[in-house]
Amino acid sequence: MPIPRVILALPVVLSLLTVARAVGPALAQPSTLVSASDSRIGYMGRYEVTQEGAKMGFPGVTFRFAYRGVAPSLRLTGDSPDCYFNLSCNGWDPVLIHLKKGPNQIALPTGVAPAGGWVIELVRRTESWMGTASFNGIVVPPGCEILEAPPFPQRKLLFIGDSLTCGEYDERFPPENDSTPRTTNAVRSYAMVLARWLNAQVHLVSYGGRGITRDWAGKTDVNTVPVFFQRALPDSKDSTWDHARYQPDVVVVNDGTDFDGGPLDLGHLTQAYASFVEDVRKAYPKAYILLTESGFQSDGSDGSSRAQRDALLGVIRSVADGRHAAGDPRVDIVRTGFFPGTPTNTHLVAFQQEQIALDLLEPIRAAAGWNP
């Protein structure tokens, strides 16, 4: 009879529904966290691995990886509200990432991936005094596959300097005159422009307002160039960089900040500069070292005195001559132009940074023996 069959089947149906409800959530796969130290993630620039992840103070630090399938998300932390990154996907023009202070989770785009997957690259725009950032890993949902990052180029460059090398305020332009860290973009610094032109890796070992012997205000009790040169995180006294991790083909020293604080002892600066170049040589025994004038120091073309530029040139000539006398021929001087920034800020804007890059292009190519 029809009716008894329905009645007898009902408990079975209810039992099956109960089992389905119990099993359903258990079958759902949770997201996993891929560590920032995972071998599939590639890095360029100085960083330090801590319990938090890959910690970044210097500008221009770059990390990349690839994925297929459902989009993952990135975990990053900023210790200030002024940490900025460029994020690009498969080489397209980047978008701006502004970290809030504290933990951040950045969702990535999803969709049908090309054969090589989506290649994600983040570049730190800002520098240490604007805030330290940490990459804390990749949150990988079910259906997402993390792939090995494309390799960085074999050629290697390293630039040592101040805010000019950091690309500080290079996107600040009248009449907007945005004076926040948002307008700092290391990617458009002369150093990173040169790396792209020469198909090379690059490390920016630079800090705004810091010279060989003192900072822009004349203070000597700060982490000057010789101090932060030895560090992975420029503002951390406990941080040490292992120079064996990155041996550049060419090193460029470009810093004129010592002159910003007023009169100084040129003999003391020359001695300190020579000692620093000796440290660079010990760290990089095979590198070609280029010493250059600062694009901040006037050549007199703007009507101002060129005394500081001449003094800086005299210092680096003395240092280069000393290295040659000591039997080190792989040290040379490169002349660069002067650019006054804009009427409202002396920092070079992006296209002036490119002019400095042009001044350095052929000398670097000749020193390294690189063909176009």
N, C-alpha and C positions, 0 to 999 in steps of 0.2 A: 504494500500500500504506500502511496506517495508521501502522505503526511508523516508517518513514523520514520521514514528514511531521513527526512530533513531534521527532525528532532534528534535522531541518533547521531547525525553528522555534526551538529552544532558544537558540541563540546570539543570535537577534534579540531574544528576551524579555530575556535577560541584559543585552544592550546598552541596551534601553529602560529597564530598572531603574537601570542605571548613570547614564544621562542624567538620570533623575528625581531621583536622590540629589544629583547635582551642581547641578541647577537649583533644587530646592526651597528651600534656604536663601537663595539669591540673590533669590528672589521675595518673601521675607518683608520687610515694610516696617519699618524701624527707628523707634523713638520719636524725636520731635523736641523741642527745647526752645524754648518761647515766652519771650522775654525779659521781664523785669519792667517794661521801658519800652515794651512793646507798646501800641499805641493802644487795643486792645480791653479793656485793664485800666483800671478807674477807681480813683482815689485820693481820699481826704479826710484832711486833716491834714498836718502838716509832716513831710517825709521828704527824703532826699537820694539821688540816683542816683549810684552808684559803680560800679566794675568788678564788685563783688560782686552788685549789684542795687539794690533800693530799701531803703535803710538807715533804721531807725526808732529814735529815742530818746525822743521825747515820747509820752505816753500817748494812747490814743484814735485813733491812726492806723488808717484803714480802707482796705482794698482789696477790690475785687469784680470778678468776671467771670462769664460764663455759658458752659455747654458742653452739647453733645448727644452721645449715643452712648457709647462705651466711656469709662470714667472715667479722667481724667488724675490726676497726683499733683503735689504742690507741693513745691518746694525752699525751705527756710528755714534760716537759720543763727542761732544764739544765741551771744553771746560770754560768756554765763554760764549756769548751770543754772536761772536764775530768770526766764526770759522766758515769758510766758503770753499766749495769744490766745483769743478766742471765735470759733468757726467755726459759721456757720449756713448752711442750704441752703433756698432758696425761702422765706425769712422765718420758718422754724420756730425754736423755742427753740434757742439755740446749745449746742454741746458745748465742753468745755474742752480746749484744746491746750496741752500743756506741752512746750516745746522742751528737748531735751538740749543741753549745751554742744557747739558744733560743728555740722556739717551734719546736717540732718534732711530726710527725705522723707515727706510726709504723703499717704496714699492717700485719694482721694475716693470717694463712693458712686456706683455705676453702676445702670443700670436703664433702663426706657423713660421718656424725658424728656417733659415737657409741651411744648406748642408753643413756649414761650419758652426752653426748655432748663432746666437746673439752674442757678440763680443762687447762686453761692458768695460769701460775704462773710466776711472775717476782720477782727477788731478787736483791736488791741493793748491788753491789759488793764493792763499794768505800765508803769513809768516808767524814766527813764534810769539812775538809780543802781542799779536792779535788773538792768540789762543792756541792751545794744543788740542789736536783732534786724535781720536782713536777709531780704527776700523775693527769692529768687534765680531765680524763673521757674516755668513750668508745664511738666512733662514730659507730652507729648501722644503717646499710642500710636496706632497705626492704628485707624481707625474712630471717632476722637474729633474733634469740630469745636468750636473755640473761638469763642464768639459775643461780640459787643460788650456791655459791661456796661451795665445800666440807669443812667440819669443820676442824679446826686445832686440834691437840691432847689436851687432858685434862691436862696432866702434864706440868709444867711450870718451866723454868730455866731463870736465869738472870745473865749475866756476866759483871763485871765492870773492865775496864782496859785501856791499852794504845794500841800501834800499834800491839802488839802481839795478843790481842783479836780482833782487827779489821781485822786480816789476811793480814796486809799490806805487799805487795811485795812477797806474798807466792808462786806466780807462776813465779818469776824472778829466772832464773837459768843459770849459765855459760854453754856454751860460749855466749849465746844470750845477757844476762845481760840487758834486757829491764827495764829501771828504771822509766818508765812512770806509771801513775795510772792504766793502762790496766792490769798490773800484780798483782794488789791487788784484791783478791777474798775472801770476807767474808764467802762465802759458804764453803770454805776449811779451815777456821779457826778452831782451836780446839773446840771452843764453839759451832759452828754449827754442827761440826762432832758429838760431844756428844749429841746434841739434836736429831740427826737422829738415833744414836745408841739407845737412851733411849726413842724414840718415844715421844718427848716433844716439846712444843713450846719453843722459845728462844728469848730473847731481848739482844742485844749487846749495852750496855751503855759504849761506849769506844771511845777514841780519841787519835790518834797518837801523841806521844811526850808530853803527859800531865800526871803529877803525882798528888799526894795528896797535896803538898805544892807549887810546881813549875813545869816548863816545862823542856824539855831536855836541854835547854840552860841556865837554872838557873833563868829564869824570873818568877816573882810571880804575875805580873799584867795581868794574862791571865785566861781563864776559866778552872781552875783546876778541878780535879775529883769531889770534893764536890760541885762545881758550876754547872757543866753540868749534874750532877746526878739529879738535880731538874728540868731539862728542857726537852721539847719535841724536840727542835732544839738546839743543843749544842752551836751554835754561835749566837743565838738570845737572847739578854738581856730581851726581852719582852715575851719570851716563857716560859711556865710553864707546867710541866707534872703532871697529876693527878695520883698519885700512886694507887688509888683505881681501876683504869682501868685494872691493871695487877698485881696480887699478886702471886709472884713466890713461888714455894715449896723450892727451893734452890737458894741462891745467892752466887756467887764466886767472890771474890775481888782479882784481879791479876794485880798488878802494881808495877814496880820498877823504874819508870822514874825519881823519885826524885834524884837518885844517879848519873844520867847522867851528871849533871851540875857541878860535882866536890864536894869538901867537903861540908857537911851540918850539921846542928845542929840536932843530933839524938833525943834529948829531945823534941825539937819543932815538929819534924816529928812524934814522938810517940804520942804526945798530939793531933796533928791534925788528925792522923790516928784513934785514939780512938774516937774523936769527930765525925769523918765521919761514923764509924761503928755504933755509937749511932744513927745517922741520918738514916742509913739503917734500923736499928731495928725499929725505929719509923714508917718508911714507910711500913715495912713488918713485923708486929709483930709475925707472925706465921712461918716465913721462917727459914730454917737452913742456917747459914752464914758460909762459908768456906773461910779462908784467906790462900793465897798461895804465895810461892816464885815466882819470875819472871823467866821465861825461858831464859831471856836475861842475868841474873846475873850469872857470872861464878862460877862453883864449884871447880875451880882449875885444872880440868881435861885437859884443853887446855894449861896449863903452865902459865896461868895468875893468879893474886891474887884472892882469894875468899873472901877478906875482906868485899866487898860490899854485897855479898850474906849473909855472916854471920851477918852483921849489919841489913839487911832487916829482916832476920829470927828473930833476937833479938827484933826488933820493933813489928812484928806481934805476937810474943809470949807474949810480955808485954801487947799488946792490948787484946789478947784472955784471958790472966790471969785476966785482969781488968774486962772483961765482966763476967767471971765466979764468981769473987768476988762480983759483983753487982747482982748476982742471975740469970744470963742469961747463961744456960748451952748449948744453941743451937748455939754456936760459936766454931769453931774448926780450926785447922791448917792442911793443906795438903801439903806434900812435893812433889815437881816436879823436873824433870831433867833439866839440862842445855844443850842447843843446840846452837852452834856457827854460825848458818846460813850457808853461803857459803864463800869461800875465798874473794869474792868481795862485800859481803853485810851481815851484822849481823842479818838481819831479817830472821826468821825461814821460811823455805820452807814447802810446803804442807805436806810431809811425816814426817817432824819434828813436825809440828802442831799435827799430829795424835798421836805422842808419848806423847805429853803433854796431849792429850785427854785420852790416856790410863792410865796415872798417876792419872787422876781425876775421871775416870769412876766408880770404886768401892767405893771410898769415897762418891761420890754423890749418888750412888744407896743405900748405907748403911744409909746415912743421911735422905734420903727421904722415905726409906722403900720400894723402888721399886724392884720388882722381875724382873729378866731378861725378 
